[in-house]
Amino acid sequence: MTNHYFVHESSYVDEPVEIGKGTKIWHFSHILSNTKIGENCIIGQNCMIGPDVKIGDGCKIQNNVSIYKGVELEDYVFCGPSCVFTNVLTPRAFIERKHEFKKTLVRTGATIGANATIVCGNTIGKYAMIGAGAVVVSDVEDYALYTGVPAKRTGWVCKCGVVLVNKNKIKGNIIEKKDSEIKISCPNCSSIYILNNDKFYPVEEKI
């Protein structure tokens, strides 16, 4: 351990970089300059992060993920194996477009599935769930489930990750129906949500 975090001997950390207490960086990864990584993160094998990237506390970044300049992860974000971020919409090898980087923000608690692609310039809402292999080309609402190519909203998920609505079918426990409003509880953690047409939001979260 160095400075209360761990970096495997096969990885490289440039200067200056901030790495929080309890974070672990595993084999063959590279952290570029001016990157800030929070506490208790896990960065898997063969990852590249930076330069100028900010990652919050408690994030898990699985093997073969590159997080480029323009991308920011808030706290407790999960990046599945080999998921992809971009930072330029129309790249060319022979044209310099660093001035055209688009910001991508992944909000607290969101999950990005294995091999999913997040096209730059979009925001992934808090506790959203991006399915494996999806290609995200638009903003994603809080608690939304997005799947497919291009990715579309196919349901809603609990903070704990259980799918409560999928393809207009309610998977959670229905507590109450009133006009267009349905109150749903999570069978796993008992959190309660309101579904009202295209809106989904928590009434009470247990975790």
C-alpha positions as YAML, in Angstrom:
chain: A
units: angstrom
residues:
- id: 1
  name: MET
  ca: [0.00, 0.00, 0.00]
- id: 2
  name: THR
  ca: [1.18, 3.51, -0.81]
- id: 3
  name: ASN
  ca: [-0.62, 6.54, 0.58]
- id: 4
  name: HIS
  ca: [-3.46, 4.21, 1.68]
- id: 5
  name: TYR
  ca: [-4.30, 3.05, -1.87]
- id: 6
  name: PHE
  ca: [-3.00, 0.13, -3.97]
- id: 7
  name: VAL
  ca: [-1.49, 0.22, -7.46]
- id: 8
  name: HIS
  ca: [-0.31, -3.03, -9.04]
- id: 9
  name: GLU
  ca: [3.34, -2.96, -10.07]
- id: 10
  name: SER
  ca: [2.40, -3.45, -13.74]
- id: 11
  name: SER
  ca: [0.32, -0.25, -13.84]
- id: 12
  name: TYR
  ca: [1.39, 3.34, -14.47]
- id: 13
  name: VAL
  ca: [0.23, 6.46, -12.65]
- id: 14
  name: ASP
  ca: [1.28, 9.80, -14.13]
- id: 15
  name: GLU
  ca: [1.69, 13.04, -12.21]
- id: 16
  name: PRO
  ca: [-0.17, 14.92, -10.94]
- id: 17
  name: VAL
  ca: [-2.96, 12.50, -10.00]
- id: 18
  name: GLU
  ca: [-5.20, 12.24, -6.92]
- id: 19
  name: ILE
  ca: [-6.20, 8.78, -5.72]
- id: 20
  name: GLY
  ca: [-8.47, 8.31, -2.71]
- id: 21
  name: LYS
  ca: [-8.00, 6.07, 0.30]
- id: 22
  name: GLY
  ca: [-8.84, 2.40, -0.22]
- id: 23
  name: THR
  ca: [-8.82, 2.53, -4.03]
- id: 24
  name: LYS
  ca: [-7.27, -0.43, -5.87]
- id: 25
  name: ILE
  ca: [-5.79, -0.23, -9.38]
- id: 26
  name: TRP
  ca: [-5.06, -3.62, -10.90]
- id: 27
  name: HIS
  ca: [-2.85, -5.05, -13.68]
- id: 28
  name: PHE
  ca: [-1.71, -3.14, -16.79]
- id: 29
  name: SER
  ca: [-3.78, 0.01, -16.18]
- id: 30
  name: HIS
  ca: [-2.74, 3.61, -16.87]
- id: 31
  name: ILE
  ca: [-3.91, 6.70, -14.99]
- id: 32
  name: LEU
  ca: [-3.07, 9.87, -16.90]
- id: 33
  name: SER
  ca: [-2.28, 13.31, -15.51]
- id: 34
  name: ASN
  ca: [-4.72, 15.64, -13.75]
- id: 35
  name: THR
  ca: [-7.11, 12.80, -13.03]
- id: 36
  name: LYS
  ca: [-8.90, 12.58, -9.70]
- id: 37
  name: ILE
  ca: [-10.13, 9.21, -8.42]
- id: 38
  name: GLY
  ca: [-12.21, 9.01, -5.25]
- id: 39
  name: GLU
  ca: [-12.05, 6.65, -2.30]
- id: 40
  name: ASN
  ca: [-12.72, 2.89, -2.33]
- id: 41
  name: CYS
  ca: [-12.79, 2.52, -6.11]
- id: 42
  name: ILE
  ca: [-11.84, -0.67, -7.93]
- id: 43
  name: ILE
  ca: [-10.16, -0.28, -11.31]
- id: 44
  name: GLY
  ca: [-9.72, -3.56, -13.14]
- id: 45
  name: GLN
  ca: [-7.16, -4.91, -15.56]
- id: 46
  name: ASN
  ca: [-6.14, -2.99, -18.70]
- id: 47
  name: CYS
  ca: [-8.01, 0.24, -17.97]
- id: 48
  name: MET
  ca: [-7.03, 3.73, -19.09]
- id: 49
  name: ILE
  ca: [-8.33, 6.81, -17.28]
- id: 50
  name: GLY
  ca: [-7.61, 10.42, -18.18]
- id: 51
  name: PRO
  ca: [-6.23, 12.89, -18.66]
- id: 52
  name: ASP
  ca: [-8.37, 15.41, -16.74]
- id: 53
  name: VAL
  ca: [-11.00, 12.87, -15.66]
- id: 54
  name: LYS
  ca: [-12.94, 12.94, -12.40]
- id: 55
  name: ILE
  ca: [-14.21, 9.74, -10.79]
- id: 56
  name: GLY
  ca: [-16.21, 9.76, -7.56]
- id: 57
  name: ASP
  ca: [-16.11, 7.47, -4.55]
- id: 58
  name: GLY
  ca: [-16.96, 3.77, -4.64]
- id: 59
  name: CYS
  ca: [-16.86, 3.30, -8.42]
- id: 60
  name: LYS
  ca: [-16.16, -0.11, -9.97]
- id: 61
  name: ILE
  ca: [-14.52, -0.03, -13.38]
- id: 62
  name: GLN
  ca: [-14.17, -3.49, -14.84]
- id: 63
  name: ASN
  ca: [-11.52, -4.83, -17.24]
- id: 64
  name: ASN
  ca: [-10.74, -3.14, -20.57]
- id: 65
  name: VAL
  ca: [-12.50, 0.18, -19.98]
- id: 66
  name: SER
  ca: [-11.08, 3.51, -21.18]
- id: 67
  name: ILE
  ca: [-12.42, 6.72, -19.66]
- id: 68
  name: TYR
  ca: [-11.34, 9.67, -21.75]
- id: 69
  name: LYS
  ca: [-11.14, 13.40, -21.16]
- id: 70
  name: GLY
  ca: [-14.67, 14.82, -21.10]
- id: 71
  name: VAL
  ca: [-16.14, 11.90, -19.16]
- id: 72
  name: GLU
  ca: [-17.08, 12.23, -15.48]
- id: 73
  name: LEU
  ca: [-18.35, 9.53, -13.13]
- id: 74
  name: GLU
  ca: [-20.11, 10.52, -9.93]
- id: 75
  name: ASP
  ca: [-20.16, 8.20, -6.90]
- id: 76
  name: TYR
  ca: [-20.85, 4.42, -7.01]
- id: 77
  name: VAL
  ca: [-20.93, 4.09, -10.78]
- id: 78
  name: PHE
  ca: [-20.46, 0.56, -12.20]
- id: 79
  name: CYS
  ca: [-18.76, 0.24, -15.60]
- id: 80
  name: GLY
  ca: [-19.06, -3.30, -16.95]
- id: 81
  name: PRO
  ca: [-16.26, -5.12, -18.81]
- id: 82
  name: SER
  ca: [-15.23, -3.53, -22.11]
- id: 83
  name: CYS
  ca: [-17.88, -0.81, -22.05]
- id: 84
  name: VAL
  ca: [-16.94, 2.16, -24.23]
- id: 85
  name: PHE
  ca: [-17.00, 5.93, -23.84]
- id: 86
  name: THR
  ca: [-16.37, 8.40, -26.66]
- id: 87
  name: ASN
  ca: [-15.57, 12.11, -26.54]
- id: 88
  name: VAL
  ca: [-15.83, 13.26, -30.20]
- id: 89
  name: LEU
  ca: [-18.94, 12.82, -32.35]
- id: 90
  name: THR
  ca: [-17.31, 12.75, -35.79]
- id: 91
  name: PRO
  ca: [-13.64, 11.74, -35.40]
- id: 92
  name: ARG
  ca: [-11.10, 11.59, -38.22]
- id: 93
  name: ALA
  ca: [-7.55, 10.30, -37.84]
- id: 94
  name: PHE
  ca: [-6.23, 13.20, -39.94]
- id: 95
  name: ILE
  ca: [-8.19, 16.06, -38.26]
- id: 96
  name: GLU
  ca: [-7.44, 17.37, -34.75]
- id: 97
  name: ARG
  ca: [-10.72, 17.77, -32.87]
- id: 98
  name: LYS
  ca: [-9.72, 18.05, -29.22]
- id: 99
  name: HIS
  ca: [-11.54, 21.39, -29.07]
- id: 100
  name: GLU
  ca: [-14.77, 19.52, -29.93]
- id: 101
  name: PHE
  ca: [-14.78, 17.14, -26.94]
- id: 102
  name: LYS
  ca: [-18.33, 16.61, -25.64]
- id: 103
  name: LYS
  ca: [-18.97, 16.14, -21.93]
- id: 104
  name: THR
  ca: [-20.45, 12.87, -20.74]
- id: 105
  name: LEU
  ca: [-21.77, 12.68, -17.17]
- id: 106
  name: VAL
  ca: [-22.66, 9.43, -15.42]
- id: 107
  name: ARG
  ca: [-24.69, 10.21, -12.32]
- id: 108
  name: THR
  ca: [-24.54, 8.54, -8.91]
- id: 109
  name: GLY
  ca: [-25.26, 4.83, -8.73]
- id: 110
  name: ALA
  ca: [-25.71, 4.23, -12.46]
- id: 111
  name: THR
  ca: [-24.73, 0.91, -14.08]
- id: 112
  name: ILE
  ca: [-23.31, 0.51, -17.58]
- id: 113
  name: GLY
  ca: [-23.46, -3.07, -18.85]
- id: 114
  name: ALA
  ca: [-20.68, -5.05, -20.50]
- id: 115
  name: ASN
  ca: [-19.80, -3.92, -24.04]
- id: 116
  name: ALA
  ca: [-22.25, -1.01, -23.94]
- id: 117
  name: THR
  ca: [-21.25, 2.17, -25.79]
- id: 118
  name: ILE
  ca: [-21.97, 5.65, -24.42]
- id: 119
  name: VAL
  ca: [-21.82, 8.22, -27.22]
- id: 120
  name: CYS
  ca: [-20.44, 11.51, -25.92]
- id: 121
  name: GLY
  ca: [-22.51, 14.56, -25.02]
- id: 122
  name: ASN
  ca: [-25.11, 12.69, -22.97]
- id: 123
  name: THR
  ca: [-25.97, 12.27, -19.30]
- id: 124
  name: ILE
  ca: [-26.76, 8.93, -17.67]
- id: 125
  name: GLY
  ca: [-29.19, 9.58, -14.82]
- id: 126
  name: LYS
  ca: [-28.70, 8.42, -11.25]
- id: 127
  name: TYR
  ca: [-29.34, 4.70, -10.61]
- id: 128
  name: ALA
  ca: [-30.06, 4.17, -14.30]
- id: 129
  name: MET
  ca: [-29.28, 0.76, -15.83]
- id: 130
  name: ILE
  ca: [-27.73, 0.44, -19.30]
- id: 131
  name: GLY
  ca: [-28.07, -3.09, -20.70]
- id: 132
  name: ALA
  ca: [-25.15, -5.10, -22.03]
- id: 133
  name: GLY
  ca: [-24.28, -4.16, -25.61]
- id: 134
  name: ALA
  ca: [-26.57, -1.13, -25.72]
- id: 135
  name: VAL
  ca: [-25.56, 2.00, -27.67]
- id: 136
  name: VAL
  ca: [-26.64, 5.14, -25.83]
- id: 137
  name: VAL
  ca: [-27.18, 8.18, -28.09]
- id: 138
  name: SER
  ca: [-29.38, 10.35, -25.83]
- id: 139
  name: ASP
  ca: [-29.79, 11.40, -22.22]
- id: 140
  name: VAL
  ca: [-31.00, 8.68, -19.85]
- id: 141
  name: GLU
  ca: [-33.50, 9.45, -17.09]
- id: 142
  name: ASP
  ca: [-32.92, 8.65, -13.41]
- id: 143
  name: TYR
  ca: [-33.83, 4.99, -12.60]
- id: 144
  name: ALA
  ca: [-34.40, 4.21, -16.31]
- id: 145
  name: LEU
  ca: [-33.56, 0.89, -17.97]
- id: 146
  name: TYR
  ca: [-32.12, 1.38, -21.49]
- id: 147
  name: THR
  ca: [-31.43, -1.50, -23.87]
- id: 148
  name: GLY
  ca: [-30.86, -2.06, -27.59]
- id: 149
  name: VAL
  ca: [-29.18, -0.37, -30.54]
- id: 150
  name: PRO
  ca: [-29.79, 2.50, -30.47]
- id: 151
  name: ALA
  ca: [-30.72, 2.27, -26.80]
- id: 152
  name: LYS
  ca: [-34.27, 3.11, -25.83]
- id: 153
  name: ARG
  ca: [-36.04, 3.17, -22.50]
- id: 154
  name: THR
  ca: [-37.56, -0.25, -21.93]
- id: 155
  name: GLY
  ca: [-38.32, -0.01, -18.22]
- id: 156
  name: TRP
  ca: [-37.48, 1.30, -14.78]
- id: 157
  name: VAL
  ca: [-35.25, -0.03, -12.01]
- id: 158
  name: CYS
  ca: [-34.95, 0.24, -8.25]
- id: 159
  name: LYS
  ca: [-31.99, 1.84, -6.55]
- id: 160
  name: CYS
  ca: [-30.94, -1.70, -5.55]
- id: 161
  name: GLY
  ca: [-30.88, -2.76, -9.24]
- id: 162
  name: VAL
  ca: [-34.06, -4.85, -9.44]
- id: 163
  name: VAL
  ca: [-36.11, -4.21, -12.60]
- id: 164
  name: LEU
  ca: [-39.53, -2.98, -11.50]
- id: 165
  name: VAL
  ca: [-41.03, -2.23, -14.93]
- id: 166
  name: ASN
  ca: [-39.94, -3.90, -18.19]
- id: 167
  name: LYS
  ca: [-41.59, -3.36, -21.58]
- id: 168
  name: ASN
  ca: [-44.68, -1.88, -19.88]
- id: 169
  name: LYS
  ca: [-45.07, -4.92, -17.63]
- id: 170
  name: ILE
  ca: [-44.85, -4.26, -13.92]
- id: 171
  name: LYS
  ca: [-42.43, -6.64, -12.22]
- id: 172
  name: GLY
  ca: [-42.60, -5.07, -8.77]
- id: 173
  name: ASN
  ca: [-45.39, -5.27, -6.24]
- id: 174
  name: ILE
  ca: [-48.34, -2.99, -6.99]
- id: 175
  name: ILE
  ca: [-49.42, -1.21, -3.82]
- id: 176
  name: GLU
  ca: [-52.01, 1.19, -5.22]
- id: 177
  name: LYS
  ca: [-53.49, 2.36, -8.52]
- id: 178
  name: LYS
  ca: [-55.05, 5.78, -8.86]
- id: 179
  name: ASP
  ca: [-55.92, 7.16, -12.30]
- id: 180
  name: SER
  ca: [-52.64, 7.08, -14.28]
- id: 181
  name: GLU
  ca: [-50.54, 6.78, -11.14]
- id: 182
  name: ILE
  ca: [-49.28, 3.41, -9.89]
- id: 183
  name: LYS
  ca: [-47.41, 2.93, -6.62]
- id: 184
  name: ILE
  ca: [-44.89, 0.07, -6.81]
- id: 185
  name: SER
  ca: [-42.70, -1.51, -4.15]
- id: 186
  name: CYS
  ca: [-39.47, -3.41, -4.76]
- id: 187
  name: PRO
  ca: [-39.70, -7.11, -3.83]
- id: 188
  name: ASN
  ca: [-36.03, -7.07, -2.85]
- id: 189
  name: CYS
  ca: [-35.56, -3.99, -0.67]
- id: 190
  name: SER
  ca: [-39.15, -2.70, -0.19]
- id: 191
  name: SER
  ca: [-38.37, 0.72, -1.66]
- id: 192
  name: ILE
  ca: [-41.50, 2.45, -2.99]
- id: 193
  name: TYR
  ca: [-41.83, 4.27, -6.32]
- id: 194
  name: ILE
  ca: [-44.46, 6.14, -8.29]
- id: 195
  name: LEU
  ca: [-45.03, 5.36, -11.98]
- id: 196
  name: ASN
  ca: [-47.06, 8.03, -13.74]
- id: 197
  name: ASN
  ca: [-47.04, 7.71, -17.55]
- id: 198
  name: ASP
  ca: [-43.44, 8.53, -18.51]
- id: 199
  name: LYS
  ca: [-42.39, 9.57, -15.02]
- id: 200
  name: PHE
  ca: [-40.85, 7.27, -12.40]
- id: 201
  name: TYR
  ca: [-39.55, 8.48, -9.07]
- id: 202
  name: PRO
  ca: [-39.02, 7.26, -5.49]
- id: 203
  name: VAL
  ca: [-41.40, 7.88, -2.65]
- id: 204
  name: GLU
  ca: [-39.20, 6.05, -0.18]
- id: 205
  name: GLU
  ca: [-35.87, 4.31, -0.67]
- id: 206
  name: LYS
  ca: [-34.80, 1.68, 1.84]
- id: 207
  name: ILE
  ca: [-31.13, 1.63, 0.86]
...
